[in-house]
Structure formats: C-alpha cells, structure tokens
Amino acid sequence: MFIVDFDDTLFDTQAFKQKRKQVLKDVGVTDIDYDTSYKKGYVSNDGVYKYSNKTHASALSDLGYNYDLVYNALKTTTTKKSLVSFLFDDTIFFINYLKSTNQKMILLSLGGASFQQLKSEGSGIIDFFDDVFFVNCKKHLIIKDILAKYKSNNAIWFINDKLQETKEIDDLYGDQLSTIIKSDTNNSTYKNIPVVNSLRKVVEFIRE
C-alpha cells in the first residue's frame, strides 16, 4: 500500500503559490498585502484550514482591493489547464508505477478540504487513488486510521516532503510502514529516513 502526500510531493506547490502571487501583482496587489491576506485567508480563528480563492479574495477586499478583480485573477490559476502544469515532471510516471503494482493508493493532504480537492481533481491526480484524506489535523492521527482501515500483507510506504512531519510518523508507525522523504535538501537521509529529490528516485528506492 502507498500513502502519498500531495503538496510539494506530487504537485509543485511553491511554483503554484508564486504564480498566484504574480497574477495578483499584475492587478496591483503588493507583496506585503499578498502575505497579509494569505495568512488571513488560510486559517480561521479557531485554527481550521479554510483557504480558497474566495477567502483570499475576501481578505484582500478587506484591505481595499476590488473583490471581483482579485478573485478572477486567482481563478486563472485554478483552471484544469493551469493545475496540470504544476504537476512535477515525473508525477505521472510515479503514479503509473504505483498503479502497476495493484496495491492500494491513498492520497493524504493537509489543508482546507475544498481547495485541496480543487487542486487534486483539477490536476487529474485524484482519479488514480483508491481513497483520499483531506485533513485539518496532524497527519500522524490520520495515518493511524488508515492503517486500521486498510490491512496489507505487502509493504506499506509513506511518501512525504516534510522532514520533521515524516520523522514523527516514522517514530510512531515505523514498525508498520516505511517512510521516504521527497525533498530538494542536499542530505541523503534525515534521521535515518531516506531522502530523494525526485519521484523517479522514489520508484528506484521502492524497487530495491
């Protein structure tokens, strides 16, 4: 079974954010106002992830920008054509390899459910997976539920981009699954967890 993170693992979220920042700059939004509005639109007062085109546009509107202008600018980045362009070059190769193993594929993503669904559906990724979890809590809490729901006689792999988050999961469930970090860091390991810089290398590691 494969449990795979979405942002910065399958999808180039940093490039996506830069594109959104640029389209807003093109309609007059300053870098400071972008950062302020992003933070305000990202998490609600009670700590729940709520980010969407609408919440970001609303936060910018509170700063004096025209809501329709900034909302329509943000929407240009979440069309199907746009979202597909932010998949990493080896994402489809990686997904097809996982599919060829005939094992369960679970997509796990932290953030506001509606926006995560928009990105994963628009990029075409979601249809490859057997189950999807968009969560507002720490991933290790959901990993526990996934392991209880899906019993596997085969190896279980967790592929993620965040170093400490992956280490936390490895500490808790290392006797049940194997972890791989996909990151641009120069290190080949992080606290004994293998680190690779591409999904092709993730495949090579799994095949070993």
C-alpha positions as CSV (number, residue, x, y, z in Angstrom):
1,M,0.0,0.0,0.0
2,F,1.1,3.5,-0.8
3,I,0.2,6.6,1.3
4,V,1.2,9.7,-0.7
5,D,1.2,13.4,0.2
6,F,0.0,15.9,-2.4
7,D,1.6,19.3,-1.9
8,D,5.3,19.5,-2.8
9,T,5.3,15.8,-3.4
10,L,3.1,15.3,-6.5
11,F,2.3,19.0,-7.0
12,D,4.8,21.9,-7.2
13,T,3.0,24.0,-4.6
14,Q,5.8,26.5,-4.3
15,A,5.6,27.3,-8.0
16,F,1.8,27.4,-7.7
17,K,2.0,30.0,-4.9
18,Q,4.4,32.1,-6.9
19,K,2.1,32.1,-9.9
20,R,-0.8,33.2,-7.7
21,K,1.3,35.9,-6.2
22,Q,2.3,37.1,-9.7
23,V,-1.3,37.2,-11.1
24,L,-2.3,39.3,-8.0
25,K,0.7,41.6,-8.5
26,D,-0.4,42.1,-12.1
27,V,-3.7,43.6,-10.8
28,G,-2.0,45.8,-8.3
29,V,-1.6,43.7,-5.1
30,T,1.6,44.4,-3.2
31,D,3.8,41.7,-1.8
32,I,3.0,42.8,1.8
33,D,-0.7,42.7,1.2
34,Y,-0.4,39.4,-0.5
35,D,1.3,37.9,2.5
36,T,-1.1,39.5,5.0
37,S,-4.2,38.4,3.1
38,Y,-2.8,34.9,2.5
39,K,-2.3,34.3,6.2
40,K,-5.8,35.8,7.0
41,G,-7.5,33.6,4.3
42,Y,-5.6,30.5,5.2
43,V,-6.7,29.6,8.7
44,S,-9.9,30.6,10.6
45,N,-9.9,32.0,14.1
46,D,-10.4,28.5,15.6
47,G,-7.4,27.1,13.7
48,V,-9.2,25.3,10.9
49,Y,-7.7,25.4,7.5
50,K,-10.2,27.3,5.2
51,Y,-8.1,28.6,2.3
52,S,-9.8,29.1,-1.1
53,N,-9.9,31.6,-3.9
54,K,-12.9,33.2,-2.2
55,T,-11.3,33.5,1.3
56,H,-8.1,35.0,-0.2
57,A,-10.1,37.5,-2.3
58,S,-12.2,38.4,0.7
59,A,-9.1,39.1,2.8
60,L,-7.8,41.3,0.0
61,S,-11.1,43.0,-0.2
62,D,-10.8,43.9,3.5
63,L,-7.5,45.6,2.6
64,G,-9.3,47.8,0.0
65,Y,-8.9,45.8,-3.2
66,N,-11.8,45.1,-5.6
67,Y,-13.1,41.6,-4.7
68,D,-14.1,40.6,-8.3
69,L,-10.8,41.7,-9.7
70,V,-8.6,39.7,-7.3
71,Y,-11.0,36.8,-7.3
72,N,-11.0,36.4,-11.0
73,A,-7.2,36.7,-11.1
74,L,-6.8,33.9,-8.6
75,K,-9.3,31.8,-10.5
76,T,-7.0,31.8,-13.6
77,T,-4.5,29.7,-11.6
78,T,-7.0,27.0,-10.7
79,T,-8.3,26.1,-14.1
80,K,-7.6,22.5,-15.2
81,K,-5.0,23.6,-17.7
82,S,-3.2,25.6,-15.1
83,L,-3.3,23.0,-12.3
84,V,-2.0,20.2,-14.6
85,S,1.1,22.4,-15.4
86,F,2.1,22.3,-11.7
87,L,2.5,18.6,-11.5
88,F,6.1,17.6,-11.3
89,D,7.6,16.2,-14.5
90,D,7.8,12.7,-13.0
91,T,4.4,12.7,-11.2
92,I,2.5,10.8,-13.8
93,F,5.4,8.3,-14.3
94,F,5.3,7.8,-10.5
95,I,1.6,7.4,-10.3
96,N,1.5,4.9,-13.2
97,Y,4.2,2.9,-11.4
98,L,2.2,2.7,-8.2
99,K,-0.9,1.8,-10.2
100,S,1.0,-1.1,-11.9
101,T,1.7,-2.7,-8.5
102,N,-2.1,-3.3,-8.0
103,Q,-1.8,-2.1,-4.4
104,K,-4.0,0.4,-2.6
105,M,-3.1,4.0,-3.2
106,I,-4.1,6.6,-0.6
107,L,-3.8,10.3,-1.1
108,L,-3.2,12.3,2.1
109,S,-3.2,16.1,2.2
110,L,-3.2,18.7,4.9
111,G,-5.3,21.8,4.3
112,G,-8.8,23.1,3.6
113,A,-10.7,20.2,2.1
114,S,-12.4,22.1,-0.7
115,F,-9.2,23.8,-2.0
116,Q,-7.2,20.5,-1.7
117,Q,-9.9,18.8,-3.7
118,L,-10.0,21.5,-6.3
119,K,-6.2,21.1,-6.8
120,S,-6.1,17.3,-6.8
121,E,-9.2,17.0,-9.1
122,G,-8.1,19.8,-11.5
123,S,-4.7,18.3,-11.9
124,G,-6.2,14.9,-12.7
125,I,-4.4,13.1,-9.8
126,I,-7.4,12.2,-7.6
127,D,-8.8,9.6,-10.0
128,F,-5.7,7.4,-9.6
129,F,-6.3,6.9,-5.9
130,D,-8.4,4.4,-4.0
131,D,-9.1,6.7,-1.1
132,V,-8.4,10.3,-0.3
133,F,-8.0,12.1,3.0
134,F,-8.0,15.9,3.2
135,V,-7.3,16.7,6.8
136,N,-7.1,19.7,9.2
137,C,-5.2,17.8,11.9
138,K,-1.7,16.4,12.1
139,K,-1.1,13.6,9.6
140,H,0.0,11.0,12.1
141,L,-3.5,11.0,13.5
142,I,-4.9,10.1,10.1
143,I,-2.2,7.6,9.4
144,K,-3.4,5.7,12.5
145,D,-6.9,5.5,11.0
146,I,-5.6,4.5,7.5
147,L,-3.5,1.6,9.0
148,A,-6.6,0.4,10.9
149,K,-8.9,0.7,7.9
150,Y,-6.6,-0.9,5.3
151,K,-4.8,-4.1,6.3
152,S,-2.0,-5.0,4.0
153,N,0.2,-8.1,3.6
154,N,2.5,-6.1,1.4
155,A,4.9,-3.4,2.4
156,I,3.3,-0.1,3.3
157,W,5.1,3.1,2.1
158,F,4.5,6.7,3.2
159,I,5.9,9.3,0.8
160,N,6.0,12.9,2.0
161,D,8.0,16.1,1.6
162,K,8.2,17.4,5.2
163,L,11.2,16.3,7.2
164,Q,10.0,16.6,10.8
165,E,6.5,15.5,10.0
166,T,7.7,12.3,8.3
167,K,10.1,11.7,11.2
168,E,7.1,11.9,13.6
169,I,5.2,9.3,11.6
170,D,8.2,7.1,11.3
171,D,8.7,7.2,15.1
172,L,5.1,6.3,15.7
173,Y,4.5,3.7,13.0
174,G,7.9,2.7,11.8
175,D,7.1,-0.9,12.7
176,Q,4.2,-0.9,10.3
177,L,5.3,1.2,7.3
178,S,8.4,2.5,5.6
179,T,8.9,6.2,5.0
180,I,10.6,8.1,2.2
181,I,11.1,11.9,2.1
182,K,11.0,13.6,-1.3
183,S,12.8,16.9,-0.8
184,D,15.4,19.1,-2.5
185,T,17.6,19.0,0.6
186,N,21.2,18.0,-0.1
187,N,21.1,15.3,2.5
188,S,20.6,11.7,1.5
189,T,19.0,10.8,4.9
190,Y,17.2,12.6,7.6
191,K,17.5,10.9,11.0
192,N,17.8,7.5,9.2
193,I,14.9,8.2,6.8
194,P,16.0,8.1,3.1
195,V,15.7,11.4,1.3
196,V,15.5,11.6,-2.5
197,N,15.0,14.6,-4.8
198,S,12.6,13.2,-7.4
199,L,9.7,10.8,-7.7
200,R,11.7,8.7,-10.2
201,K,14.2,8.1,-7.4
202,V,11.3,7.2,-5.0
203,V,10.4,4.5,-7.5
204,E,14.0,3.3,-7.7
205,F,14.1,3.1,-3.9
206,I,10.9,1.1,-3.7
207,R,12.0,-1.3,-6.3
208,E,15.2,-2.1,-4.4
